[in-house]
Amino acid sequence: MSETLQATDSDAPAEEEVPQARSGSSEDLLVQEGDIAGDYLERLLDLLDYDGDIDLDVEAGRAIVSIDGGDDLEKLVGQRGTVLESLQELTRLAVQQETGVRSRLMLDIAGWRAGRRAELADLGRTTAEKVAASGEKVRLHPMTPFERKVVHDAVAAVAGVHSESEGEEPQRRVVVLPKP
């Protein structure tokens, strides 16, 4: 279930909020992560003088932060999402610094990650169907952990095949194999 959250400005210091979230539910901690991330990203957009609307959600046990709007946002995605991945890590570190807990927060900018998810799901499905028909394994190009997860999920939905990851980062890739 997805819950849309509103970013709020608070005059209270973040230290006062941390114990409350730790003693509350995991949903409370995810809401807090989203708020911290939204504040961090809002400051970043202000520094860059970029326009963008920040949307905060909690979905599948993870805080999801999306930035949509302004024309300059594609610069924050970078080639094949490299800048987006870096911003996601920086945002996770900002959240961890405030909460003391490692964050699994997901960041999407200008709908790039959502679009990429659809492309990868299609790649996983078509590759799995090809392997099921030919009986020969296929190695895909290196991918990020997010990309591999989407492909693995798509392959799992096709009968007669399975997938594995092989290699070391940053050259880790998905291999689709026929089931024995």
Secondary structure as UniProt FT lines:
FT   STRAND          3..5
FT   HELIX           14..23
FT   HELIX           26..48
FT   STRAND          53..59
FT   TURN            60..61
FT   STRAND          62..68
FT   HELIX           71..76
FT   HELIX           79..81
FT   HELIX           82..99
FT   STRAND          106..109
FT   TURN            110..111
FT   HELIX           112..134
FT   STRAND          138..139
FT   HELIX           145..156
FT   TURN            159..160
FT   STRAND          161..166
FT   TURN            169..170
FT   STRAND          173..178
//
